[in-house]
Amino acid sequence: MVNTGLISQDRTSRLRILIADDIQETRRSTRLILAMNPDVEVVAIARDGQQAIDMAEIHKPDIAILDINMPKVDGISAFSIMRQTNPDIACIIISTEQDNQTLRKAMSVGAREYLVKPFTVDELNMAIRQVSQIVLGKRKKTASVTQVRKQREAYLKQLAREYAKSRRSDDQALEVFENLAANPECELRWLKILAMIFVIRQKWGKLRVLTEQLEQREPEAKKNRV
């Protein structure tokens, strides 16, 4: 087994990789090298920049390995477009030449590594390892933010149940229900309680906006119950 320097992950958590190069030999050799790496999974192989963009939209790779010179769309431009729909995607640019100006341009759009063809197994795995640290760091941060958000949501719902039971409509209750309502998937019951609080506190402008939201949500809720 090749020593990649990464911690082996299960299949569902392996880093997803897209390869794009107009040279079939490069596509094949890169695919074979990565097949020996247990921490990654090649999810798409493209022969030009436009195909790479289309495949990235479908497969959502973590890392794109892109040739600098490809038909239709070059590697740097392709990566810039990919980032518009997938800001967290990382990139390794590959080229037959080591040109400092091209390197700077690649780095300016967010590429993390630059390999000169033909690269070795060790060089590709080293680049993957470096980029993987960035990707995994983002994953960890995202997971942490998600966990904090879930904990906050659970706390707000606990307060909401208490305030609804005691029929509170003070500033604190208003803040709790407005925070819950900010979630597009907020339960209808919290929205209805917030509407009552708006009536009690005579916040007619906010009530009008919330009423429109309720009118849009209730038909869909009835449809889901059928």
C-alpha positions in Angstrom: 0.0 0.0 0.0 1.3 3.5 -0.9 2.1 5.7 2.1 0.1 8.8 1.4 0.7 10.5 4.7 -3.1 10.8 5.2 -5.3 9.0 7.8 -7.2 6.2 6.1 -10.9 7.1 5.9 -14.0 5.0 5.1 -15.4 5.1 1.6 -18.1 7.7 2.4 -15.6 10.2 3.8 -12.8 9.8 1.3 -11.8 13.0 -0.6 -13.6 13.2 -4.0 -11.3 14.1 -6.9 -11.9 15.3 -10.4 -9.2 14.9 -13.1 -9.1 17.0 -16.2 -6.5 16.9 -19.0 -6.8 16.8 -22.7 -4.0 14.2 -22.9 -5.3 10.7 -22.5 -2.0 9.3 -21.2 -2.0 11.9 -18.4 -5.6 11.2 -17.4 -4.8 7.5 -17.3 -1.6 7.7 -15.3 -3.1 10.2 -12.8 -6.1 7.9 -12.3 -3.8 4.9 -11.7 -1.7 6.7 -9.1 -4.8 7.8 -7.2 -6.2 4.3 -7.4 -3.5 3.3 -5.0 -4.4 6.0 -2.5 -7.0 4.7 0.0 -7.9 8.2 1.2 -9.2 9.5 -2.1 -11.8 8.6 -4.7 -11.8 9.7 -8.4 -15.4 10.7 -9.1 -14.9 12.2 -12.6 -12.4 12.4 -15.5 -12.7 15.2 -18.1 -10.9 15.7 -21.4 -11.4 19.5 -21.6 -12.2 22.5 -19.4 -15.8 22.8 -20.2 -16.4 19.1 -19.5 -14.6 19.5 -16.2 -16.9 22.4 -15.2 -20.0 20.4 -16.1 -18.7 17.3 -14.2 -17.8 19.4 -11.1 -21.4 20.7 -11.0 -22.7 17.2 -11.0 -20.2 15.4 -8.8 -19.2 18.1 -6.3 -15.5 17.1 -5.9 -13.3 18.2 -3.0 -10.2 18.5 -5.2 -9.9 19.3 -8.9 -6.6 18.3 -10.7 -6.6 20.5 -13.8 -4.3 20.8 -16.7 -3.4 24.4 -17.4 -3.9 24.2 -21.2 -7.1 22.5 -22.3 -9.5 23.0 -25.2 -12.6 25.2 -24.8 -11.7 26.4 -21.3 -8.2 26.5 -19.7 -7.6 25.0 -16.3 -7.4 28.3 -14.4 -10.6 29.7 -15.9 -12.3 26.4 -15.3 -11.4 26.5 -11.6 -12.6 30.0 -11.2 -16.0 29.0 -12.6 -16.1 25.9 -10.4 -15.6 28.0 -7.3 -18.7 30.1 -8.1 -20.9 27.1 -7.3 -18.6 25.2 -4.9 -16.5 27.8 -3.0 -14.8 25.1 -0.9 -13.3 23.1 -3.8 -9.5 22.9 -3.9 -7.3 22.8 -6.9 -4.0 21.3 -8.1 -2.8 22.8 -11.4 -0.7 20.6 -13.7 1.4 21.8 -16.7 4.2 20.8 -19.0 6.1 24.0 -18.1 7.0 25.7 -14.9 6.2 29.3 -15.7 6.3 31.7 -12.7 3.7 34.0 -14.3 1.3 31.1 -14.8 2.0 29.9 -11.3 1.2 33.3 -9.8 -2.0 33.5 -11.8 -3.0 30.0 -10.7 -2.4 30.8 -7.1 -4.3 34.1 -7.4 -7.5 32.3 -8.2 -7.0 29.9 -5.3 -5.0 26.9 -6.7 -3.1 25.3 -3.9 -0.4 23.2 -5.7 1.3 23.4 -9.1 2.8 20.2 -10.6 5.0 20.0 -13.7 4.4 17.0 -16.0 5.5 14.3 -16.0 5.2 14.2 -12.2 6.1 11.3 -10.0 3.8 9.2 -7.7 5.4 10.9 -4.7 5.0 14.4 -6.1 1.3 13.8 -6.8 0.7 12.2 -3.4 2.6 15.1 -1.7 0.4 17.6 -3.5 -2.7 15.7 -2.5 -1.6 15.6 1.1 -1.0 19.3 1.2 -4.3 20.2 -0.3 -6.1 17.6 1.8 -5.1 19.3 5.0 -6.8 22.4 3.8 -10.0 20.5 2.7 -10.2 18.5 5.9 -9.6 21.7 7.9 -12.6 23.3 6.2 -14.7 20.2 6.8 -13.8 20.3 10.5 -14.7 24.0 10.8 -18.0 23.4 8.9 -18.9 20.5 11.2 -18.1 22.6 14.3 -20.2 25.5 13.0 -23.1 23.1 12.2 -22.9 21.6 15.7 -23.0 25.0 17.3 -26.0 26.0 15.2 -27.9 22.8 16.1 -27.2 23.4 19.8 -28.4 27.0 19.6 -31.5 25.8 17.7 -32.3 23.2 20.4 -31.9 25.8 23.1 -34.2 28.3 21.4 -36.8 25.6 20.9 -36.6 24.7 24.6 -37.1 28.4 25.5 -39.9 28.7 23.0 -41.8 25.8 24.6 -41.5 27.3 28.0 -42.6 30.8 26.8 -45.5 29.4 24.7 -46.7 27.5 27.8 -46.6 30.6 30.0 -47.9 32.8 27.1 -45.1 35.3 27.3 -44.9 38.1 24.8 -42.2 40.3 26.4 -39.0 41.4 24.6 -37.1 38.1 25.5 -39.9 36.0 24.1 -40.1 38.1 21.0 -36.4 37.7 20.4 -36.5 33.9 20.8 -39.4 33.5 18.4 -37.9 35.9 15.8 -34.7 33.9 15.9 -36.5 30.7 15.3 -38.5 32.3 12.5 -35.2 33.3 10.8 -34.7 29.6 9.9 -36.5 28.9 6.5 -37.5 25.5 7.9 -39.0 26.9 11.1 -42.0 24.9 12.4 -45.3 26.6 11.6 -46.4 26.5 15.3 -43.5 28.9 16.2 -44.5 31.2 13.3 -48.1 31.3 14.5 -47.1 32.1 18.1 -44.8 34.9 16.8 -47.8 36.2 14.8 -49.8 36.4 18.0 -47.0 38.2 19.7 -46.9 40.7 16.9 -50.6 41.3 17.3 -50.3 41.8 21.1 -47.4 44.2 20.7 -49.0 45.9 17.7 -46.1 45.3 15.3 -48.3 45.5 12.2 -45.6 45.8 9.6 -43.8 42.7 10.9 -47.2 40.9 11.1 -47.9 41.6 7.5 -44.6 40.1 6.4 -45.1 37.1 8.6 -48.7 36.6 7.4 -47.5 36.4 3.8 -44.9 33.8 4.9 -47.5 31.7 6.7 -49.8 31.9 3.7 -47.0 30.5 1.5 -46.1 27.8 4.0 -49.5 26.4 5.0 -50.6 24.9 1.6 -47.2 23.1 1.4 -47.6 21.8 4.9 -51.1 20.5 4.1 -49.8 18.8 1.0 -47.0 17.0 3.0 -49.6 15.7 5.5 -51.7 14.1 2.7 
